[in-house]
Amino acid sequence: MDLRRCSIHTQAVHAGERAPRPDFTPVSTPIYPSVGYLYESMEDLDGVFAGGRPGYVYPRYGSPTVAALEEAVATLEGGEAAIATASGMAAIHLALLAAGVGPGQRVVAAQDVYGATYALLANLLRAQGVEAHFVDAADLDAVRA
């Protein structure tokens, strides 16, 4: 079913459904609590790690449950794809990288950001050549400078 042609109500019910398995079809999208996955050979596992073949290795890198969530969010938001992260800090870091923040770039942030965000900007990204400036966000002149 092409959910893009369906109403938002149908999308909300069906987005993120996983493809039926050969041995059974779940009534609803299952939650996979697995922390590891078995492969026939190291070559198969290496192929998944390298991105050359589909599959899952460890939940931090993705799982069928996360893939279902990403598919549902992309469908409901009308996007091509979505990325789910394990934490807000991972999302902030990913957003900065996706925005092209890298060596020689300048980031202006509120001086009272969350401590881990401050550490990301002041330590990790600064060590990678990103210039971080922390300003009073209520002072628009400081933000513009």
N, C-alpha and C positions, 0 to 999 in steps of 0.2 A: 504494500500500500504506500503510495506517495503521500506522505503526511503534509507536504507543502500545499496540497490542494484541499486539505480538510480544514474544518473549523478549528478554532483555538480549543474548543471543548474536546474534540476528538484528539487533537495533538496532545493535550494535557494528559489524557488517559493512555495513549499509545506511544508517545515519544520515549525513546530509550529502550524499547523492547529489544531483547536479544534474539538473534536468529534461532530457530528451533534446532535442537541437537538431533543427531541421527537416531538416538535411542528413546527420546521422549521430548515432549514440548511442555514447558512450564506454563501454568495459567497466568502467572505474573512474573515480572522480571526478578530473578533470584538475586540474593546477596551472597557473594563469594567471600568467605572469611579466610581463605587460604593464604598462607604466608610463603608458599613456594609451589613450584610446578615441576612435574617430572617430564623429561624428554627422553626419547629413544637413544640419543647419543650426544656426546659433547659437541659434535658438529651442529646438531640441531639447536642446542642451547646457544652456542656461539652465534648462529644465524639470527636468533631472536635478539640477543644482546646487541649485535651489530646493526639491527634494523632491517636485515635482508629477508626476513621471513616473519609472518605474524605470530604472535604469541605473547605470553606473559612470563616474567622472571620473578619479580618480587613486587609486592603491592606499592612500594614507594615509587616504582617506575610505571605503574598502571595495573589494572585488573579488570576483569569483565564488569564488575560493579561500577568502577570509575568510568569505564567506557560507556556504560549505559547512561550514567548521569551526564556525561559530556554530550552524548547524542541527544538526550532529552533537552538540555539547556540550549543547544544549537538549534534544535527544531522549534522550541517555544519562543526563542528570541529571533528566529528568522535568519540565523547566521549560517555560514558555511561549516563552521566547526566551533568547538569550545574546549577549554582546558580547565580541568579541575585540579586544584593543588591541595596539599595536605595541611597547609596552614596559611594564615594571612600574610606572614612574612615571606613565604614562598611566592605568594601571589604578587606582593609588592616587588620583590626581586625580579620576578619574571616580567612584570609590567615595565620596569625600568629597562631591562634588556631588550624587550620587544620595541620599546620606544627609541632604541638605538643609542642608549647611554653607554658610552665607552671611553677609551683614552682620549683626552683632550676635550671632552664634553663637560659642561657645567650644569649642576643640579642645584636649584634653589628650593629649600625646604623650610618649613616652620621650625623655629628653634625649640618648640615644645612637642616635637614628634615623639611617638612611642620609642622607648629606649632601644629596642632591637632595630628599629628603622634608623635611628641615629647611628648605631654601631655599623649597620650595613653601609651607610653613606660615608661616615667619618673614617671607617677603618677598611673594610673590604673593598669597596669601590674606589676609595681614595688611593689605596695601594695599587689599583689597576689603572691609575691615571685619570680618574674622574675627579673634578673639582667640585667639592660640596660646600655650599654656603647656607648657613642657618640664620634665618632672619625672623623678626617679629612679623608674623603674617598679617597682623592688623595694621602694620605700617606699609602702605602701598608703595611709597617711595623706596623703602628698603627692598621690597619684593622686585621692583622694576630695576634696581641698581645692579 
